[in-house]
Amino acid sequence: MDNARQQYVLVIDDDPANISLLTKLLSMSAYGVYSADNGPEGLKTASEKMPDLILLDVMMPGMDGHEVCRRLKENEKTKNIPVIFITGTGSENKGLRLGAVDHIRKPFSTSIIQARVKNHLELKQYRDYLERLVRERTRELEQTNEHLQDEIRVRRRAEEELKKYQDHLEELVARRTAELRAANQRLEKEIQERRQAEEQVRKSEEKYRSVFENTGSAMLIVEEDGTVSMINAECEKLTGYSKAEIQGKRKWTEFIFAEDLKKMAAFRKNRLSGNLEIPSEYECRIIDAYGNIRDVFVKVDSIPGTCRTIASWIDITDRKRSEMALKENEAYLRTIMATIQTGVLIVDPLSREIFDANPWAAKMIGVKPEDLPGRKYTRYVRCSCGDGNCEDNYIRSESCRKGENCNCVIRTEKGENIHVRRSYARAGLKNREYLIQSFLDISDIIDLLKRQDINIDLSRNVLNLVNRVSPRYTKLKENIFLFFEGLITPCHKQGGDHYFMRNFRHKTIITLKDQSGHQVSCVLRSIITDLIHHAILTNYANLSFEEVISRLNYEICRSGTFSEDDFFTSINAEINHENLCMKYVSAGHPPFLLIRGHEIILLPDPGDPGSNIPIGILNEESYTAGEIQLQVGDRIIFYTDGLTEMPENNMDRTLKPGELAEIVRDILYKNPDLGVSDIMRELLAKVARVSGESVEPLSRNTSGDDITMLCLEIEDDREYNERILMPENTHDALRLISDLYRDILEVLEKSGFENPDTRIWSVLEEGILNAWKHGNKQDSGKKIRVRWRYGNDFHLRILDEGAGFSPECIADPTSFENLTKSSGRGLFMIHYFSSQVRWNRCGSEMITYFKKHPDPLADEQIQQAEKFMKLWESG
């Protein structure tokens, strides 16, 4: 066959990117390429250029690929050009019915395109070759026939003799044709068998090379004379030489350490001589390109039918060093265990038996070290955290509720108690997991603390009394309210974070402070700080906002209660109720987040007004204030640096304020209408998740610092839903309540409100029934207006047209003398299930709201705090 002629492929596709890609792929395979970007142009090019193969896209505007194929096959000139459809749909059968030889699915791989094009071009080349042979044989027969005809004309006289030879010639032609057909069949079979053999060889070679390259260890093939003929990439890494430097140029003996070479050479000699007793696995040392001696594990085998060998080298240098270091460490550990003046018990958590103990632990317990193994460790150790299940938690691989360090009592053999600080860790030993517990005698410290005990809970209660309860909603001006919520999670029992919100006649003050340290003194300094701050706000009403903070700094510095190392950072804000202008003063505090629509602003920038040094450092410092005009819908988040420093324990880094902004931006991208309370909680949860910490507001904080977050949102009270109810009777009222609740519930569930059936349904039903029965006196001509809106909380208003009542005059149904009375039970349920409730218009309008995530502990603290008298009144 003639393979010298370049073959051409016509690409018909309306996508220029596909044409470009296919052109590049086909050109790489040395094919000529024509292209057309529509059906008519493709038909014209095919007729003019007569390509060897056509790649045809099915989906094209105007004339699609199926129509192009049909016309190609109708054209006598182009009907024999093979067509391969390129399709992204399931229309292969239709294409094949139209005469296509193959189809390729989109998206296609380069290897499939090249392979399919190559195969069909070879088939066409072979088909053309057979057709050419037939034409040549036909031409030869025609020439022969012409000669015969000449002889017939010349020898007409010998027609009878010629007839005999003509019969013979026909028989010869038939036999020759049969021979050609048989030869053609043999040729096709030989071609097919050769292709199959080549494919098997190719696959075997690819598999062999893949295994050789990716076995994970250094591989090399050694010829009979010791020359390394082939290595893989791992061998390059191990020896430090490239393939070009080794293959065919170096012998394997050049890599072996001199002291091991004699043994290795003897192994090889015996292996080549057929000695099967020679080990195929052993250890030796090699020298790399940098002169380093490395320990390797060698596995060698002969390649069947040859005098070559194949070897794998696994670098065990680090393992050998580790084994040596482990032996040294074991000796070192035994020395430490024997001399350390801290008790150590190694315990089997399944059997609770002591596996090993050091001498100091035995001394504390009062027995010999060899007597402890096999005894129950609970015989001597008792946790003093107050949790009776603590020791069982260890067995279940759970921590003590105080973490991996807690106070315990060791009961000695003589019955005496020793107070110890227990730390523990889990470790694997001999395919078993053990608890390694250390005990530090803290009896003297316990006695000292008992003598100098300070009640931290009392200190915190005093601070709560100083700062009072921060109102959740503050009316700024007509229909505009300020929503406020705070989350505080100390890393110890009580830390240095504290805040308060205080309302005056025309302004609201918010402050968040972060005292240095975590001791009880932090709470005491917090109390002093906020007492001074409240006093300045009350007694110096003429001072500007920034002057108040400057005066606070001055009083703190000269109070004498702060040492040189005691200071605090703070973020302070003042919101004007009339014009919604907010002034802010940051004293060394992280910038706060202002969320306005899809925009997130960090304030203040370093060096801008409002950015100042921490408080308690320089007593003459004049603090500056920044200013921003708030808008309805603005959301603000204040936070302490415990939030940005949360990743420090596990990731050795802190978050930048810009990264917090990105997290908030991602939260808003998924839910742009989310209230600031949910944004704050999701931000805390995402930072904790990224940091590998467990942080739950008011309950758990495994990070190394206190975390406090405050959030504000300017809400418009006019954006509410309303429904007017005019029930005909009580049964109709219940039906209307059920229909209304069904509509409200759909949004509540999407918004994630907890327990709406218990809380909101109960208040909605009791409130509307009270308005129907007691307000409107069951008058079907009077209206009951129900207004509600969704925000950070769910707000509900119920208005009737009755004469009203005095809620404070209703008797308490929970008191002993009223238990059998029915009056007051509905109002009690409304109070019980609502986060807050009040009545306007002499009792004809009930206003209540529900927190999305009620916190019984926080609500209980609020109720307790509200019992205290107010120490300051707004000016």
C-alpha positions, 0 to 999 in steps of 0.5 A, a space after each residue: 500500500 502507498 503510505 506516502 500521501 498525506 491524508 486530509 480530514 475535514 472538520 465541520 463544526 459551528 464551534 470555533 473552539 472545537 475546530 481549533 482543538 480538533 485541528 491541533 490534535 489532528 495536526 499533531 498526528 500529521 494529518 492535513 485539516 480542512 474546516 467548515 463552520 456550517 453545513 453548506 460550506 462543509 458540503 462545498 469543501 467536501 466536494 472540492 477538496 475530497 478529504 479522506 475523512 469527515 468529522 461532523 458535528 450533529 447540533 449546528 444551526 440551520 443545516 444540522 449534521 444529519 442533513 449534511 450526512 444525507 446530502 454527502 451520501 446522495 452525492 456520487 462524488 462524496 458518498 464514499 468519504 467516511 463520516 464520523 459524527 461528534 455528538 453530545 446527544 443520544 442520536 447515534 443510531 440515526 447517524 449510523 442509519 444515514 451512513 456514518 461509520 462511527 460516532 464520538 460522544 462529547 465531551 471527547 478525550 484526545 486519545 479517543 479522537 486520535 485513535 478513532 481517526 487513525 483507525 478509520 483512515 487506515 480502513 479507508 486507505 486499505 479499502 482504496 488500495 483494494 479498489 486500486 488492485 481491482 482496477 489494475 486487474 480489470 485494466 490488465 484483463 481489458 488489455 488482454 481481452 483487446 489482444 484476444 480480440 485482435 487475434 480473433 480479427 486476425 485469425 478469423 479463419 481459425 475461429 474453431 481453434 480459437 474457441 477452444 483456447 477462449 474457453 481455456 482463457 475464461 477458466 484461467 480468469 475464473 481461477 485467477 479471480 478466485 486466487 485473488 479473492 483468497 489472497 485478499 481474505 488472507 491479507 485481511 486476516 493477516 492485517 487483523 492478526 497483526 493489529 491484535 498482536 501489536 495492541 497486546 504488545 502495546 498494552 503489555 508494555 504500558 502495564 509493565 512500565 506503569 507497574 515499574 514506575 509506580 510500584 512505590 519503591 526504587 526499581 532497577 534492571 541489571 544486565 548479565 554484565 552488571 550494567 544497570 539498563 533501566 531505573 524508575 523515578 524512585 530510584 532517581 530520588 534514592 540515588 540522587 542520579 538521573 536516568 541519563 547518568 545511570 542507564 547503560 553507564 553504571 554498574 550496580 556495584 558502584 552504588 553498594 557500600 564497600 563493606 556490603 559489596 562482597 556479600 552482595 556479589 556472592 549472592 548475585 553469582 550464586 543466583 545467576 548460577 541457579 542456586 535457589 537457596 540464596 535469599 531474595 530479601 535482605 538489607 544493605 547500605 548504598 551510597 548516593 550521589 552526595 556521599 550519603 550512606 543510606 540503609 535499604 531493604 533489597 528484594 531481587 529476582 531473576 527475569 525468566 528466560 534471561 540473564 537479567 535481574 530485577 531489584 527493588 530498593 526501599 529506603 529504611 534509613 529513617 526507620 533504622 534511625 527511629 529504631 535506634 532513637 526509640 531504644 535510646 528514648 526507652 532508656 531515657 523514659 525509664 530513667 525519667 519514670 524512675 526519677 520524676 517526682 510526679 506520680 505516673 500510672 499506665 492503665 488499661 481502659 478496658 479492664 481498669 487495671 494498672 499496667 505500669 507505675 513509676 516509683 513516685 506513684 507507688 510512694 504516694 499510694 504507699 506500696 512497692 512499684 511491683 505491687 501495683 500492676 494488675 490492681 484496679 486503679 479506681 481503688 486509689 484514684 477518685 475524680 473530685 470534679 463532682 461528676 460521678 460518671 467521670 471515671 466511666 467517661 475515661 473508659 468510653 474515651 471521653 474527657 472529664 467535663 473539666 477537660 483533660 486536666 482535673 483535680 483528683 483524690 488519691 486514697 493511700 493504702 493507709 486510708 489517707 487522702 492526697 489532693 492531686 492534679 491529674 493529666 492524662 493522654 492516650 497512647 498505643 502500646 503493643 497493639 493496645 490503647 492505654 491511659 497514661 495518667 500523671 498526678 501532681 500533689 496539690 494538697 498545699 495549693 488546695 489548702 492555700 486556696 481554701 484560706 484565700 477563696 474568692 467567690 467568683 460567682 458573687 463577683 460576676 453577680 455584682 458585675 451583672 448588677 452594675 450593668 443591669 439587663 441590656 434591653 433587646 429592643 430600643 425605640 429610636 424614633 417612630 416605628 424605628 427600633 434598635 435590636 441588640 443581643 450579646 453572646 459571651 463565652 469565657 474560656 475559664 469560669 469567668 474571664 475579662 470580657 464584659 459589656 453593657 448597653 444603656 439607654 438615655 432619653 435621646 441616645 443609646 450607649 454600647 460598650 464592649 471591653 476586654 480586660 487583660 488576663 483571666 483571673 478573678 481580678 479580671 472580674 474585679 477590675 471589670 466591676 471597677 471599670 464599669 462603675 466608673 464608666 456609669 458614674 461618668 455617663 450619669 454625672 458628666 452629661 455635658 461631655 461629648 462621647 469621645 470626652 467620656 472615653 478620655 475621662 474613663 481612661 484618666 480615672 482608670 489610670 489614677 484609680 490605683 487599682 490597675 497595675 502597669 500590666 493591667 489594661 483593657 481594649 474596648 469598642 464604644 458606640 453612641 447612637 443618636 435616636 433622632 438622626 441615627 448618627 453613630 459615633 464610635 471609639 475603638 481603644 486598641 480593639 479589633 474593627 467592627 463589622 458594618 453590614 449594609 446590604 451586600 457591602 461589609 465595612 470594617 471600622 475604624 481603619 488604623 489611623 482614622 478618627 476613632 482608632 486609639 490605644 487601649 485604656 489604662 496605659 497613658 492617663 493624659 491620652 485624648 481619644 478621638 471618635 469616628 462617625 457614620 450615618 446609620 440606615 434602616 436595615 444596617 447590621 453591626 457585629 462587635 467582637 473581642 479578639 478571642 474570635 480572631 485568635 481562635 485558630 491559634 491553638 490548632 493552626 498557629 495563626 490568627 484570623 484577620 478582620 478581612 477574613 471574618 468579613 469574607 466569612 460573613 460575605 459567604 453567609 450572606 451569599 447563601 441567605 442575604 436576608 438573614 438577621 444579624 443574630 443568626 449571622 453572628 451565630 453562624 460566624 461564631 460556628 464557622 470560625 470554631 469549625 475552621 479552628 478545630 475548637 468547640 465553642 457553645 455560647 454560655 456553656 463551652 469554650 475550648 479555645 484559649 481566650 474569652 469570646 464575646 460578640 454583640 450584634 445590632 440591627 436597625 429594624 423598621 416596625 412598619 414592615 409587618 403582615 396583617 390579618 383581620 379576624 371577625 369570628 362568628 363564634 368560638 368554634 369559628 375563632 379556633 378555625 381562623 386561628 388554625 388557618 392563620 398559624 398554618 400560614 405563619 408556620 411555613 415561614 417560621 420553619 424556613 427561618 429556623 425558629 425553635 419549638 414554634 408549636 409549643 411557644 408561638 401557637 400557644 400564645 397566638 391561640 390564647 391571645 386571640 381567644 382573650 381578644 375574642 372573649 374578654 376584649 370584644 365580648 364575643 361580638 362578631 361585628 368587632 374586629 381582631 387585628 393580628 399583625 406579625 413580622 419576621 426578623 431577628 425575633 418573631 414579633 406578634 401584635 393582637 389588637 381588639 376593640 374592647 374596653 381593655 383591662 389591667 394585666 397587673 391586676 390578674 391573680 397569679 394562677 400558680 399560687 396555692 390559693 388560685 390553683 383551682 381558679 380558671 382566671 389568669 391561666 391564659 395570661 400566665 401561658 402568654 408570659 411563660 412562652 413569650 420572650 417578652 410581652 407587654 400591653 398598650 392601649 389600656 390592655 386592648 393591644 398585646 405586643 410580644 416577641 419570641 427569640 428564634 433560639 430561646 436560652 433558658 439559662 440566659 432568660 433565668 439570669 435576666 429574670 434574676 437581674 430584673 429583680 434588682 433595683 435600678 441604680 441609674 436612671 436615664 438622663 
